[in-house]
C-alpha cells in the first residue's frame, strides 16, 4: 500500500442528542459543523470557571476559638452576685441626718466613686427615667461621672431645700453605693 495516497473518510459529525436541536452551522478548518442547543431554547451552559475552596477544621476540647471577623461573646449573667447588705453604723446614721448643702468637693467625690447603681440613686432622689436619660444623652460624651455631676448640680439648683448631704447619703446607701458613703465619711468627718 502506498503511503502517499490521500485517504478520504466518510465520517460525519455525531448525531444530535435527543434533547438537543441544531440551531445553525459554524465554519471550522474541515468545513461546516452544526451548532446544537437544548429543546428549551437555551444553549449549553458554560462551565463555571470559579474555583472554590473548602477548608475543614476539627476543633476538640477548646474554648474561645475564633474564625473570621465577627466575634460573639456569650456571658452568663443569670444572677447578680449579691453581697450581704452592710449594717448602717451610727456614724452613717448621723450623716443621713446632716442638713448641710452639697459642696463642690462632695459632688466631685460622688462623681468619682459612684458605681453601677448611679441611676438608682437619682431615682431615689425623685428623678424620672426620662429626666435621667435626657441628662445622660447630653453629657455621656464625657463619661458617666460627668452625667452624675450634672445631675447633682441640677438637684442642688432645682430643689435647694431637698438637696442636703443627709438625703444624698441616704439615697447612696439605699441604692447600694456603700463605698461612696464610706468615702464621704473618711474625707468629710462629722463635726
Helices and strands as residue ranges (DSSP letters): E 20-28, E 31-38, H 90-96, H 104-113, H 118-124, H 129-139, G 140-142, H 144-158, H 165-174, H 178-187
